[in-house]
């Protein structure tokens, strides 16, 4: 008889938890499932320049910031960080460079 009482208590606790979760979801305070990343790309490789077979420079856009990164067999190193608008404005005004697409 004691086992049935314990099972009823566990079922009651689970029912209360589900009711609380349902109420929180209706109010917008809780979510089920995995946390989803924001839509759209936050990181994008703008350009790559090969200096040698093992050394390259990368221009990467990360949100509103442009990063110049050097890659070599010894590792990667951040060379410069700029506002992305400055890089885009400069790229459009370079002589001899065609407009992209």
C-alpha positions as CSV (number, residue, x, y, z in Angstrom):
1,X,0.0,0.0,0.0
2,X,2.9,2.3,0.8
3,X,4.3,1.8,-2.8
4,X,1.0,3.0,-4.3
5,X,1.1,6.2,-2.2
6,X,4.6,6.9,-3.3
7,X,3.7,6.4,-7.0
8,X,0.8,8.7,-6.7
9,X,3.0,11.3,-5.0
10,X,5.5,11.1,-7.9
11,X,2.8,11.4,-10.5
12,X,1.3,14.4,-8.7
13,X,4.7,16.2,-8.6
14,X,5.2,15.4,-12.3
15,X,1.8,16.7,-13.2
16,X,2.4,19.9,-11.2
17,X,5.8,20.4,-13.0
18,X,4.1,20.0,-16.4
19,X,1.3,22.4,-15.5
20,X,3.9,25.0,-14.3
21,X,5.9,24.5,-17.6
22,X,2.8,24.9,-19.6
23,X,1.9,28.1,-17.8
24,X,5.4,29.5,-18.2
25,X,5.4,28.7,-21.9
26,X,2.0,30.5,-22.3
27,X,3.5,33.6,-20.6
28,X,6.6,33.4,-22.8
29,X,9.0,32.7,-19.9
30,X,10.1,29.2,-20.9
31,X,11.0,27.3,-24.1
32,X,11.3,23.7,-24.9
33,X,14.1,22.4,-27.2
34,X,17.5,23.6,-27.9
35,X,18.5,27.2,-27.9
36,X,18.6,28.3,-31.6
37,X,21.3,30.5,-32.9
38,X,20.3,33.8,-34.4
39,X,19.3,33.7,-38.1
40,X,21.7,35.0,-40.7
41,X,25.4,34.7,-40.9
42,X,27.4,36.5,-38.2
43,X,30.8,35.6,-39.6
44,X,31.9,35.7,-43.2
45,X,35.2,35.5,-45.0
46,X,35.5,38.5,-47.3
47,X,38.8,37.9,-48.9
48,X,41.9,35.6,-48.8
49,X,45.4,36.5,-49.9
50,X,48.0,33.7,-50.3
51,X,51.5,35.1,-49.4
52,X,53.2,31.7,-49.7
53,X,52.0,28.1,-49.7
54,X,51.8,28.1,-45.9
55,X,51.1,31.8,-45.2
56,X,47.9,33.6,-45.9
57,X,46.0,36.8,-44.9
58,X,42.3,36.6,-44.3
59,X,39.8,39.4,-44.2
60,X,36.9,38.3,-42.0
61,X,33.6,40.1,-41.2
62,X,32.3,39.4,-37.7
63,X,29.1,41.3,-37.2
64,X,30.0,45.0,-37.7
65,X,33.7,44.4,-37.4
66,X,36.3,43.5,-40.0
67,X,39.3,41.5,-38.9
68,X,42.6,41.0,-40.7
69,X,44.0,37.6,-39.6
70,X,47.4,36.1,-40.6
71,X,47.6,32.3,-40.8
72,X,50.8,30.3,-40.8
73,X,52.1,26.9,-39.6
74,X,52.8,28.6,-36.2
75,X,49.2,29.6,-35.8
76,X,46.9,32.5,-36.4
77,X,47.3,36.1,-35.3
78,X,45.0,39.1,-35.4
79,X,46.7,41.9,-37.2
80,X,44.0,44.6,-37.3
81,X,40.4,45.2,-36.3
82,X,38.3,47.8,-38.2
83,X,34.7,48.8,-38.5
84,X,33.2,46.9,-41.4
85,X,31.8,50.0,-43.0
86,X,35.3,51.4,-43.4
87,X,36.4,48.3,-45.2
88,X,33.4,48.2,-47.5
89,X,33.7,51.9,-48.4
90,X,37.4,51.4,-49.1
91,X,36.8,48.3,-51.3
92,X,34.2,50.2,-53.4
93,X,36.6,53.1,-54.1
94,X,39.8,51.2,-54.9
95,X,41.2,52.0,-58.4
96,X,41.3,49.1,-60.8
97,X,38.9,47.1,-58.8
98,X,35.6,46.0,-60.4
99,X,32.4,46.2,-58.5
100,X,31.4,42.9,-57.0
101,X,28.4,41.3,-58.7
